[in-house]
Amino acid sequence: MRKFNPTKLLFGFLGLATFASLVGSVSGSLAWYAYSTRATLSYAGTSVERTAQLQIGVASPNEIVFDANEMIEDVDLYDGTNHYYFAPIGLGLSTSTLAKYLEANNYATDYLIPVTSGSFEQGHNLFSLKKSPNIGNGKIHNDAVAPKDSFAHFQFVFRVAKNAFSEVTDYASDCDIWLTDAVAKRSFADEGDVFKSLRIFVDRSDDDYTYDYIFNPSASASGTTKVGGILDIAKDGTYDYDEDNNEIIYGEYDQAIASSKIIENYQGEDEIDDVNGTGSEEKNSFTASHATGVNYYDAASLAECDIKTANYKSLSDIMPIRDSQTGDLTNPVDDPTSLCKTNKNDHNLARVNMTIYLEGWDFAVVDNELGHLFDIGLTFEINKVTAND
């Protein structure tokens, strides 16, 4: 079996003049894709009063030391598991605030390593990030858990003041918080397509995964990502194969079917065969040629191997309905799309967990993206709340 030498590239943690910024870089072995990225997480407020009534915070298992007036701990909310820290009402979370949260809880702070969700369908299976495949763990589904320092994870909490001048203890219940805007884009015109690989897992419930989903901020419609295929991890221009001269299918697929679909003894030209259907005409980890003499897969035979997928939602799938006259937001009938709702039985808090990661099976994660940057912005909104609510 052929081997490769892993390499890691790290890039600095950079500040941005936005509401709240998460800035980092991508790191990993050059075998499963390394390049620089920049991600910004923007925070905005309400549909009527902008940020005047919405207060954002974080729940942290570990205690965090913040600067004066940066984040204030509500000590009355400490539950033995989490500390609760809040920004001043109407303000967002700064780059340094997010970095302190991530560092205190052992998540990635100045880099992201491409990982994979594996197969995922909303309401059918739990979400779990796995390490990238390599030649040593090919031929079988890789269940190795991705380390916490390869992705970012936040436990966000929200409170809604009853009006812009309310006391800090005067918060409303039954207020929905929606994600109403999300933008993922290249930072500059020549920065490539690395932004398309970004995913956010939205965990809307602590005890029921039915309503959890993967969100793709760069997608215009819901879709799927194939989480299996043949790869050139060894970076020699040909698809990887094992000691028996059989090309390796990495990721998730039906092994019994695959063993019957492999084609014997490749004797064709040394040219790119886009077996995975990337649409690319350049050699990269997803597109290569077949080595002479190996038992191989073409596009037709690989398509019959039941390659698994991860489903994701787009912004259009989770947008609330906005009244054209009043601007009020509501959930679609029988399809609550709000991220969370303030709960009078939970100190009028609303909770949502977000895991921000790079899906390594996305075709944008290739070596020629090395050094490219991307930005992501998220906007949260609520309806205006009065003192009587």
N, C-alpha and C positions, 0 to 999 in steps of 0.2 A: 504494500500500500504506500502511495506517495505521501510525503510529509511536507509541511510548510513551517516557516518560522514566524510566529505572531509578532506584531509590532503595535505599539500604542502611541497615539498622538494626542496630546492635551493642548487645549487652548485656554486663554484667559477668560476671566469673568468680567464682563464689560458693563458699565452703567449706561442707561438710556434715559432720556428726558420724556418719559411717558408716565401715566398714572401709576402703574405697577409693572415692573419688568422682570422677567426671568430670562437671564442671558446666559448662554452656555455654549458648549461645543460638543461635537460628537467625537467619541473615542471608541477604539476597538481595534482588533487585529486588521491588518490590511486585507486579510482573507475574507472577512465579512464586513468590509466597507468602513472606511474611516474618512471623515471630512469635517470641516468646521461648520458649526451652525450658530445662529443667534435666534433665540425665541423670546418674544415679548408677550407678557400676559397683561392686558389692559383691563382696567376696571372702570365702569361708569355706573350711573345711578338710575333714577326713576324716570318713567315716561313723562311725567308732568313736572315734578320738582327736581329733576336730575338727581344729584346725590344728596339732596337736603334731608332725606328721611331714611336712607338705607345705610346701615352700618355693617361692615364686613369684618370678620375676624377669623382666627384659626384655633382649632383645638389641637393641643400638642401633648403627646404622652410624656415628653421630657420638658423640664423647665427651661425657659429661654430668657436671657438677659437682653432686654431692649434698651435703647437710649431713651432719655426722658422725652415724653410726649410723642414717642414713635408708636408704641403699642402699649395699652394699659391692660393689665390682668384684672379680670373680674374674679376676685378671690371667692366670692359667694358661689360661683359656678363650679369650683373645683370639685370633682366627683371621685377622686381617688385613682382615676385613670388618666384624665386629661386636665391640663391647664387651659384656660380660655383667655385669649388675648384679642383685643379689639382696637382697630384704628378709630380715630375720632369720626363721628358721624359725618358722612358726606365725603370722606377722603378715602383714597385707595391704599394699596400696599406697595411700599417702595421696593426697589431692587434689593437693598440690604436687608429689609424685613423678610422677604421671601428666602433669601440666602441663609439667614440665621435660622429660620424654621427648618429648612432642608438639612442644614448642617447638624442641628441639634438632634434631628431624628434619623440621621445617617443615610439620607438620600443624596443623589447627585446634586452638586452645587454648581460646578463650573464645567461640566461635561455631561454628555449623554452617550450611552453605548447602545447601538441598535440591538433590539431584542425582538421577540415575537409573542403575540397573544396565542398562537396556535389557532385551532379551529374554534369559532365562536358564533353562536346564534342567540340572539336575545331571548331570554326566558327558557333556554334549553340547557345551558351549561354555565358553570361558574367561570369567572375570569381569572387567569393566572398567567403571568409573564414568564417566558422561558428564555434561556440563553440561546444565542445564535448557534446554528449547526456548524460542525467542523468535520474533517475527514474521519476523526476518531469516533464520532457519534453518528455517522451516516448509516444508511440502510434501515434504521429503526427510528420511530418517532422520538424526538429529543424532549424529555420531560425535566431536564435540569432547570431548576428554578433560577431565574435571573436575580442577581444580587441587587440589594436595595440601592446601591450607589450607581446603578446603570440607568435609572429613571428618576423622575420627580413625582412626588405624591403629596397632596394637600388635603387636610380635613378642613374645609371651609364651613364657617358658621355665619349666619346673617341675623340681624335684628332690624325691625322697622319701627322707627319713632312715630308716635301718633300724630305729631305735626313737627314742623321744622323747629319749633321753640320748646319742645317737650323736655321734661326732666329726663335724665339719663336712665331712670328706672321705668319710664312710661312707654312701654312697647306694645305693639299690636299683635294679635294672634290671627291665624287663618289668612296670612298674606303670602301669595305666591311669588316666587322669584324665578324669573325666566332668563334664559340665555337668548338674547335677541339679535346679536351680531357676532360674527366670528370671521376673521380674515387671516388666511395663511398665504404668504406671498414671498417671492424672492426679495431680498433687501435692495438689490440693484439690478439693472436690466440684464447684466451678463452673469448673474449668479446661479443659473441652472435651475433644476427642478427638485432640489433636495427637500423643499418645503412640503411636497406632496406625500412624504413618508410619515409626517407627524400624525399621531393619533392621541385622543384623549378618552380614557375610560371614565364614564360617568356612573358613579355608584350612588343611586338615589335612595337606598334603603339599607339599614344595617342587618335586617333579618329576612329579606326577600329579594332575590336577584331577578325577579320577573321584570322589573322596570329598569334594570341596568342596561347600558348599551355602550358601544364604541362609537365615538364621534370623530368624523374626519372633517376638519375645518376647511380643507381646500376642495372638498367635493361639492359638486353642484346638485347631486342626487344621491340617494342611497346606493350602496353597491357592495362588492365583496373583494377581498384580497385572497388570492391563492396562497396557501401556506405550505406548499410543497412543490418540488420540481427538481430538475437536474441542474447542477451548478459547476462552475469552474472556480472552486475555492483555492485550488493549488496554483492558480494564476499562470498557467502555461499555455493558455489559448485553446485547450480542449476540455470537454466535460470530464469530471472526475470519474474514475472507475476503480474497482476493488481488485484484490489479489486474484480473483477468478475472471478478470477481464470483463466484468459486468458493470455498466454505468450505474452510478449510485443515484437513487432518488432520495433526496433529503426531505425532511418535514413529514407531513401526514398524508397518507395514501393507503390504498388497499394492497397489502403486500402479496396476497394470494393472486389477485388479478395481475399485478405488475410482473410477477414471475412468469406468467404465461404470455405476456405481451412484448417481452424483450425480443429484439431482432438480432440474429447472429451475424458476427464477423463483418464489421463495417469495412467496405472497400471503396468508398466514394471519394469525392474530391475533398481537399483540405480547405473547406469554406464554411462560413458561418451557417449554422442551422438554428433558426430561432424557434427551438422546440417549445419554450415556455410561453411564446406568443407575446413578447414584449413590444414588438414593432421596431426594435432597434436594429440598425445595420452595422453597429460597431461592437467589437468584442468587449465583453465585460463579464462580471460574475454570472449573469443570467444568459448571456449569448456567447456561444463558442462553437468550435467544430468538434466532430467526433474523431477520436484517435483511431488510426488504422488497426483493424483486427479486433476491436472490442465488440462486445455484444451491446447493442445500443437501443435508444428510443428515438423515434421521430415524433413529430407533433401529433400525428394521428394515434399512435400507440400510447403515448403518454396521456393523451386526453381520455383514454379508456381506463386509466389506473385509479380513478376515483380520487383525484387530488382534493383534499379538504379545503375549506374556505373560512375566512372570518368576515362576518357581516358588519357593516358600519352604516351609521346614519349621517345625513348631511344637515346643514342648517335648516333647509326647507322642511325637513321632517319633524323638527322640534320647535319650530316657531309658533308662538301663540297667535290667536286671532286679534287683530287690532281694530277697534271701532273707528271708522273713518271720520266720525263727528267728534267724539269725546277723546279718542286716543287710548281708551281703556283697553286692557289686555284681558283675554279670557282663554281658557283651554278649549281645544276642539272637543266636541261631544264624544264621550266614551274613549277619549285618548288624551289623558293629562300629560302635557308636554313640559310643564314647569319643572324646574330642577328640584325644588323643595318648597315647603310651606312652613311658616312660623306656627309653632305648636304651643298652646297655652299650658299643656301638661309637661312641657320641656322648657320652662323659663322663657317662653315666646321666642325660642330659637328655631331657625331653619338650618338644616344640615345637608351638605352634599360633599362627597369625596371625589377628587379628580386625580387620575394618574396620567401623567404626560410622558409619552414615550415615542420612540421611533420604531416603526414596523419594518424590520429588516427584510421582509418578503416583498415590500413594495418595490416596484421596478425602478423607482427613483434613487434607491440606495445602491449606488455604484461608485467605483473608484474615481471616475472622472469628475465627480462632484466635490472632490477634495478641495477644501478651502472656501467653498461656497456658503453663503449666509442666507438665512430666512428669518422672517418675522411672523409672529402670530399675535392677534389681538382678540380678546373676548369682552363682550359687553353684557352686564347683568341689568335687568330692569324690574321694577315693581310698579303697581298702580299707586296713585296718590292716596294717602290715608289721612282721615280727619281725626280730630280728638275724640269723636264719638264712636269710632270703630273699635 
